[in-house]
Amino acid sequence: MGRKKSIGLYHRALEVIPGGVNSPVRAFQAIGVPPSFIERAKGSKIFDVDGHEYIDYVGSWGPMILGHAHPKIVAALKKALPKGTSYGAPTPLEVELASKVKKAFPSMELVRMVSSGTEAVMSAIRVARGYTGRPNVIKFEGCYHGHGDSLLVKAGSGATTFGIPDSLGIPEDLAKHTQTATYNDLESVKILVSQYPEQIACVIVEPIAGNMGVVLPERGFLEGLRKICDERGIVLIFDEVISGFRTAYGGAQEIYKIKADMTCLGKIIGGGLPVGAYGGKRAMMDKVSPLGGVYQAGTLSGNPLAMTAGITTLELLRAKKVYQDLGKKTLYLTEKIAECAEERGLPFTINQATGLFTLFFTEGPVRDYRTAKTSNPKRFAQFFIEMMKQGIYLPPSQFEAWFISLAHTQKDLDRTIEACDAAFKRL
């Protein structure tokens, strides 16, 4: 397949952008080829500058649950644009969207809009520290919570792809306040809590992990975290940037019937526009300025275009059987891919939740960062290239989730299964 324009753009980008990309995993370094540059998207498809069409399973890393350029979102934005793109002042739209978020996530008694998932997580941790008066954070190995300094310690996602457990530029004095536990292992949490008595401000977790590949919480894990936090006066933060409004309207908290003290949400609540949110118990959120002494601000927070797209998205997601249909598509695709891999004798594991899954090239189960890392990244790179040749666009890393949208048709799914079978033959 010809990629002359993409390669040319990549070389130009290298002259003006670090690594030629504005987010590391986009560089395709784990694959060993230059990235494709995307020109436009519609429905379940994306189109690169060289004229190739792909069935898209990246979906802007999750938020395009309705598909790209949904006509109702486009129409809403066209109506909003002439009114201005940013005010730096309160708007009715942010009140409406915050109300919808609160209704979907009852644990979020007060909601603050921000401009990214990273910003939401940074702010939630600051609130937890301010509320408890404690300095330390417990996170889980392989879980990625954005690029805030406190959290780039044994992170997942891009850091996992590049084999970099930490980041340069983070002072040791700051990193020492982050303790890392093992996902799905309550004993590892209990040990840390015992080692740092009265020092742990919060435990932050992806209730459905999506940044070491999709890893589901085992029975009793989330319940155990809730119990530990209640007993020790620790704030439990659910990072639902990926799972919120994707796995269910109320995210993992709806599925597992567990309320977090604070919740972080991401771009899905803005229909793919730059937005995030954090919120939680009123007693905690009352600490946020201007009510309290925890300072957090943002000129573009509550941006009217992002709020407009978010309101429309959440209204569309309330339609009957949305998540039932999304779950059926996910199950159909994963079962058929598994059958193909099994027929070819490939070692594999598929972990899935509604709307997202990961095909691991390893014999399962994958239940934490260590088992995810037993996957074969070279085999995945070969698989990725074969799928690209057949018009299927996947996340360019073994350690990411594939995202299914409501725009994916049965024809799209069947074509993807055929492509997988053909690619498996060549591995």
N, C-alpha and C positions, 0 to 999 in steps of 0.2 A: 504494500500500500504506500502510495506516495505521500511524503510528509514534508515536502520542501519548504512550504511557507512556515510551518510550525518550527522547523529546525532553524530557519532564518530568524524568526522572531526570538527564539531562545537565545541565539548568539547575540542579538541586539540587546535583549534583556540582561544578559550577563554583564554588559557594559554599564548598566544604570541601576540594577536591582541586585542585592546580595544573593548569589546563587541563581539569579535569573527568575526568582519567584518571590511572592509576598507571604508565603506560608511554606515551611520546609517540606512537608510530605508531597507537595505539588511538583517537586523537582524530579520525581521518578528515580531518585538515586538507588532505591531498593530494587528497581527493575533493571537499571543499567542502560536506559535509553532516554533521549530528550523527551520532555513532556509535550503533549498536544495542546495547542492553544485554541480555546473554544470561542466561537464567534456568536452563537445564539443557541437558544434552547426552547423547546415547546413540548408540553405534555411529558411523555416518558423519554423523549429523545434530546440529545445534544448534537451540535454540528460544529466541526472544527474548521479552521481557516483554509484547510485543504479540500473542503467539500465532502468530508466523510460524515456519515450519520451513524450515531451509536445509540443503543438502548442504554439508558443511564441508571446505574445503581449506586452513584455517589449522592446525587440529589442535594448538592451543595452541603454535603456532610450531614444530611438529615432533615433540614427544615422543609424541603420541597415535598411534603407528604401529599399534597394535592396535585403534584406535577408542576412542571415549569410553565410560567406565563398563563396561569389559570385565567380564563376570560373574565370572571367576576372580580378577581383581584386587580387585573389590568384595568378594568372599567372603574373600579373604586379609586385607583391611583390617578387615573386620568381626570377624574372629577376633583380630586384633592389637590393636584399639582398647581392649578391656577391660583389657589388660595395661599400659596407660599410653601417653601420647603423646610423652614425652621424658624421658630419664634424665640426660643430661649425664654419661654414664659409658659405658664400653665394653660392647658387646653382641655376642652370637654372630652376629647378623644382618649386622653390618657386615663381619665376617670373611668370611662366606659371599659377600656381594655383591662385595667386593674380589677374592676368589678367582675369581669368574666373569669379572670385568672383566679380570683379569690373563690368564686363559686365552684370552679373545677377542683381547686386545692383548698379545702376548708382549713387546713393547718396554716395557711398563709393569711393570718388575720389582718395584717397590713402588708402592702406590696410596694416596692420601690422599683421604678423602671430605670434601666441603664442601657448601655449600647452594645454589650457583648456578654457572652457567658463567662469569660475571664473576669470581667469587671464585676459581675454578679457574685462570683465565688470570692474574689478578693474582699468585697464589701461584707459578705456574710461572715467571713472569718473575723474581720475587724469588729463586727458587731458582737460576735461570740466572745471575743477577748474583752471587749469593753463591758459586756454584761456580766461576765464571770470574774473579771479581774485576774485572769490567768493567762500565761503566755503561750502554752504549747498546743500543738495540733497533732492529732493522729489521722493519717491517711493510709491508703492501702497500695501496696506495690502493684504497679501496672495500671492504676487508675489515674487518669489525666483530668486535671481540673483547671486548665488554662495555664498561661505562662507567668502567673504571679510568682514572685520570688519564694514565698513560703512553700510552694507546692511543686516546684521542679526538683523533687527528690524521689528517685525511683518512679518516675512518671511513666505513663503509657503513651499510646498514640505515636506521634512523630518521634519522640525520644526513644521509644521502643524500636521503631523502624531503623533508626540510625545507630542503635546500640549504645546510646548515651544516657546513663541512668540519672545524671545530674547535669547542671548547666554551669558554664563559667559565668562569672559576674555576680554570683550569689555569696555574700559574706558568710563565713563559718558561724559567726555569732548569730546570724539569722537562721541558717539551716539547722542549727542545733535545736531549734524550737519545733522542728517537725519530726515526729516519730512515725515510722512506717511499720504497719502490720501486714499480715497475709490475708488476702481476700478469702472469704468462706472459712476462716479459722478464728473462732472466738477466743481461743486460749491465747493466741498471739496478742489480742487486744487486752485481755485481762493482765497479762504480764507487763505490758507497757503502762497500764493504769497503776499497777502496783509499784513499778519502778519510779513513776513520777507522781506521787500522791499530791493531790491539791494543786497540780500544775497544768492539767489538761483542760483547755478551754472548750474544745470541740472534737468530735469525731466526724470527719467528712468522708462520704462514700458515694459512689455511683450505685444506686440500689440494683440496677441492671447495668453491669459494666459493659462499656462499648469501646474502650480504648486500648485493650489488649486483645482485641477481637471481642465478640459478644460472649460474656460469661454471666451466667444466671446465679442469683443467690440461692444457696442450698437451704433446705428446710431448717428453720430455726435460726439462721444467720442474722437476718434483719431483726427478728424478734429479740435475739440475744443482745444485739447492739442497743436496742431500745431499753432493755432491762439494765444493762451496764450503765448507760448514760443517766437513767433515772436514779439509780442507786448512788452515783457519784457526783451528781449535780453538773454533768457534762452536757453541752449542747450537741444534739444530733443533727447534722446537716446532710440532707439528701441533695446531691448534684444530679438533677433531672434535666440537664441541658439536652441530653440525648433521649431519655425515656419519656420526658414530659410531653403530653399530647401526641406521642407517637405510639407507644405501646398500649395506651388507653387514654381517654380524655383527661382523666385525673392521674395519669402516669403510673409509676410503680406503686405509689401510695394507694391508689385505687385497687390495683391488682392484689397487693399483699396485705391490705388493710392495716397498714402501719403509718402513723403520723410522725413526720419529722418535726423538730422544733423550728428549723429553718429549711427553706427550699430554694434552689437556684434553677432558673429556667433560661433557655437560649433562643436562638433565632427562629424556631418554629412559631413562636408567639408574635413574630413580625412578618410572617409569610415569606421568610427568606431575606428580608431587609435587616440591616444591622440593629439588633435589639437584644436585650436580656432583661431579666428581672430577678430580684431576690425578695424574700419575705418570710414571715414566721409569726410566732406568738407576739401579741401586742406588747407584752412586758419587755420583750427583747427589741422589737422595732421602735419602741418609744425612746430607745437610746440613740436613735439616728437623728442627726441634725436636720431640721432646726429644733426638734423636740428635746434632743439630748446631746451629749458630748462626743458621740462618734461621728466624725466628719466624713461625708461622701457627697460628691457633686458631679455634675456632668452637663455641659452646655446642650448636647444633643439628646439627653435623656428625655423620653416622651416625645421624640420627633414625630410630627404629625403624619408623615408618609408611612413610617414604620407602624404607628398606631393604627392607621387606616387599613393597612395590609393585614395587621394582626387581628383586628376586629372581624374583618371579612373571613379570614382563615378559620378562626374559632367558631364563627357562625356556621360555616360549611362543614366543619368537623362534628357539629352537633346533629347532623342529619342521621336518620335511622340506619342502622346496620353498617355504618362506616367502618368501625373497627372489626366487626364480624367479617366484612368483605376483605379488609386488609389482612386479617389473620388467615383467611382461606387461601389468599394468594401466596402468603409467606409459606404456609404449610405445603401447598402444592409444589412450589418451586423447590423447597429444600428436600422434600421426599424424592422428587424425580432426580435431582442432582445427586443425592445419596445413592440412588439405585444405579445411576451411570458410573459413579466412582467405584461402587462395589463390584459391578460387572467387569471393570478394568483391573481389579485387584489392587487398587491404590489404597495406601493407608490414609484415612481421613476421619475427621470428626466434624459434624455440623451442630453448632449451637444456635438456637433461634428464639426470638420473642416476636410478638406481633409487629410487623413492619421492618424488622432488621434481623440479620443473621451473619454468621461467619463460617466459611469453609476453611477448616484448619487442615493442613497437610501433615497430620500426625494421627497416630492411633490414640483414641480418647481414653478417658474423658478429659476435657479441658475445664478446670474448675478454679484456676488461679493463674498468676503471672508465670510461675515456674512451669506449669504444664503447657501454657500457651507458647512458651519459648522453646518447647520441644518440636514445634512445627518446622517444616523445611522451607526456608525463605527462597532458596534457589529454585525449588520446584514451583513455588508460587509465582516467581518471576517469569518462568517459562509459560506457566498457565496464563498469566496476565497478558503476555505478548500474543499468545494464540487467540485469546478472547478478543483482544483489540483488532486483530486481523479479521475477525468475523463480525465486527460491528457491535461488540459488547464492551461498555466502559465500566470498569470496576475501580474501587479504591486501590491506589497503587502501593499497597502494603498488606502483608499477611495479617497484620495486627489491627485491622480496621473492620468496621461493620459494613455490610452491603445494605443499602436502604431501598426498600420497595415503596412505590407511591401508588395512590389510588388511580393514577393515570396509566399504570402498566396494564396492558390488555392481555387476554389469554394468548393472543398471537405473539406478543412480546415474550411472555413466559415460556411458551413452547419453543420459540426461536432461541432463547437463552439456554434451555435444556439441550437442544441440538448442538449448540456451540460448545457447551461444556463437554458433551460426549465426544465431540470431534477433538477438542483440546486434550482430553484425558488420553485419547489414543496416541497422542504425540509425546506424552510425558514419559 
